[in-house]
Amino acid sequence: MIAPPLVVAFAVAASTVQYAAAAPPEVQVTYETGGAAILQNDGRYGADGTAFDASDTGQDQNLLVVQRTSVELGFGRHRVVLLYAPFEAETRVRLREPLTFDDTTFAAGSVVDHRYLFDGYRASYLYEVVKSELELAFGGSLQVRNADVAFSAVDGSAFVQESDIGLVFALKARLRYAPNDCVWGQLEADAFSTFGLIDGVSGGIYDVALTLGVPLSRPLDVLFVTRLVGGGATVRDREIDNWANFFSVALGARVKLDALWR
């Protein structure tokens, strides 16, 4: 329902890029990795499901190692970004209270393994409205959501899982400031909300990053990235309610492949 307009937008963008690409495209590969804290992860699954949060599953006890990889193509003022952002948290905890997930109940005191997976595969298009030492770009993103939430008793007596694959559209904006050749800063955001427009579903996502870049050479920049990612959905007909917020601090590198070719 959401995807067709974005497909049309990407088709128009691709057609425009084809005509705009008089010169070889800019090609950048970016990788970042660091530690992430789960600030919130509230869930309830099933009509009789138990509401639980990050402290109930032990997700608030440790930092996670996160990473993401992207490839960006630049054609004049047009940018196309392909991103892979895996996210997985696996914890083991002794339940303080009984927990019901869908139709399966785990007794208080039982030891359970909990898996929370929320991988993102995202394609984005940006058009640079302002292109100078201060760059301002707007566009949109289409993300494939690959989600899996599971509980399993350590003694093997019970296992329950809720999996989902879906498409999510988001608006995208980027503000980049490069006052000189020694440093640059960037604020980038993807965000979307249903705003109550979809009957029976309330949801939204956001991915906001503040990046400081230090060029070490013409093709290589070192990155320092702080990022806040969150969102969730309440789906009444499936009796699913999940809202989460994650914060990460990461180091990364950006390689300009076109600079190497030239």
Protein Blocks (a to p, Z undefined) as FASTA:
>chain_A
ZZmmmmmmmmmmmmmmmmmmmbccdddddddddddddfbdcddedjkbccddfklnopmm
pccddddddddddehjaccdddddddddddddddfbdcdehjaccdehiacddddddddd
dddddddfbacfbdcdddddddddddddddddfklpaccddddddddddddddddddfbf
kbccddddddddeklmaghiacddddddddddddfbfklccdddddddedddddfklopa
cddddddddddddddfklmmZZ
